[in-house]
Amino acid sequence: MQINNLINTLPNKILRNTTKFLAKQEQSESLSHVRFVQDTVTNLIPKATFARSFADLSENSFQEVGESVLVYYTPKLLGNGFFRPLYERGLDAAARQKISTPMTELNKDASISAEKLKEIKPIKAAIAASCLIIPLAEYSLCYLKNLFTLKVFHQADFNNIANLNKDKKKIEERARQEKVKRHAINNMLGAAAAFGGCLLTSLLLVKRGKSSNALQKLSDIILTPGSVFFKNNKKKAAAVNKYFSLDFRDDNGKLSLSHGQLTSCVLLGGAGYFGSSADRGKQNFLETLFRFPLVGFYVVTGSEMFERAFKKILRKKDSFKDTITNDLKVPDYKNLPELAQKLAEKNKTTVETEFAKLCRQKALIAGVPFLFGMLFMGMFVAGVSRAFTQYRYNHEQKNMPTNLIARAKINAQKP
């Protein structure tokens, strides 16, 4: 029986809609769209819930939507749509098909000669280096957010943006606003210059990579850094390759965002977060210092650790032994009809009954980590960080000498 027909036999509307949503998520063509909506909602709803002003809500919406577009759409658009066809033109058809395969797998492929690897590797490295525009753009987005808030709301002081100072007239010094504007523009220009360097490196890799030992080594560092720096330690090499390689993931022959590229987005994005927040005042920087390490860790590896631990707990239950394998793999929805048929024959039940049970289990396996990410990493961290910021601000104001407060009022009113 076809999976769509089985989905229509599910006992209630909530399970049917959940199954349709999760089944679409597993399809490569709709993955970007589903993940874009899922992650944007997960990150934006908590920030919107605890927004302290319209300016605070607007700039967070601007940044969260911008980040999701960068992460879920630009790798495919730039990697597959622009840089790949541009750089692989000198390769034969067979070599072009290998461009999407991660370098860690190509190195183990006995069917590919060493000479052919030397040809493919610098092209893959060139595509990866050019696509560093993505984390560099995320870095710039933090400063663009400052310019957005300054242009639309005429505010550069976080105490005003976050509505911390509720009792005082919110007049800002022009010098401070000019400093925030100038620093934002300089950092965005610096990111553009860094991308220019990446682009020149990519062109060099394409033109000279095959014949240059130095560029072959650089390609290895870009694509398999763990194998370069930890040759004698397979465990460390595998971990570094996973979290720091700039190589793409293979999505049915297409280039897709990898774990290592996500790490680069988090690291460069973090540098942008800290730098741009420091420009707008102490409280913005301290709030970022509290929140970003938690969220960054969760994005890079924490969510994966939580999902794995949750699967281990479920695997101990007899009812989940058909859904979660010993190596913690979960069957795709496209394989559920066949699995349901086997279970129906084994348990003397109907295919529809077994399919419904499998769908409920898959929904639980996917739903709990999602809710944890939204409720704890989203709601809890956002709420606590904002409460701490208000507490620090109030404590700072309480301990500020009276003459400094009076001086601050005078400075704020100066043209």
Buried (B, 14 or more C-beta within 10 A) or exposed (E): EEBEEBBEBBEEEEBBEBBBBBBBBBEEEEBBEBBBEBBBBBBBBBBBEBBBBEBBBBBBBBBBBBBBBBBBBBBBEBBBEBBBEBBBEEBEEEBBEBBBBBBBEBBEEEEBEEEBBBBBBBBBBBBBBBBBBBBBBBBBBBBBBBBBBBEEBEBBBBBBBBBBBEEBEBEBBEEBBEEBBEBBBEBBEBBEEBBEEBBEBBBBBBBEBBEBEEBBEBBBBBBBBBBBBBEEEEEEBBBBBBBBBBBBBBBEEBBBBBBBBBBBBBBBBBBBBBBBBBBBBBBBBBBBBBBBEBBBBBBBBBBBEBBEEBBEEBBEEEEBEBBBEEEBEBBEBEEBBEBBBEBBEEEEEEBBBBBBBBBBBBBEBBEBBBEBBBEBBBBBBBEBBBEBBBEBBEEEBEEEEEEEEEEEEEEBEEE
